[in-house]
Amino acid sequence: MRIIDNLIYIGTITGTHRLLGTVKLKTSFSLISEIIGFDVILKKDSDMNVQKISNVKGMTDKRVLIDFESINNMDKAKEYIGYNVYIRKDLVPDYEEELSLIGFKVYDKNDYVGDVIDILETAAHDILIILNDLDEIMVPMVDEFIKEIDEKEKIINTELIEGMR
């Protein structure tokens, strides 16, 4: 998980479920059922909205269905697809944050490669999805390529092979 300006990233709204405004949330936030009744922040680019969670259901490892108090139909829910959901860190004091590499800057032998925008989980190992001005790069999270992760500076140093960039 990532913390941005004292906000904890909960997940991203990926779609809707049924007609009453339930949204699908891609998440790995472990305390999702404990924040029913809390206000969360929905943010996409410069647009931001505060919503209160009224119900959580249909949980799996990476997905949950959420109802918000003021979103009560599918058309309204569709407006929020692609929004990231955050909660104030002080509202979840017992939450042990898991290190997230999303947003880290990636360098290959001191050359800037791009920023981590997502982590693809596979059976073998995680894969960093890195975005730069030209394209998207996928780098396996293995010692052969990932040489150093600097949590304080939010930098990942790599040694990529020809063809990866």
Helices and strands as residue ranges (DSSP letters): E 3-4, E 7-17, E 22-27, G 32-35, E 39-44, E 47-57, E 63-68, H 74-78, E 84-88, G 89-91, E 105-108, E 111-121, E 126-131, E 136-140, E 146-150, E 155-158
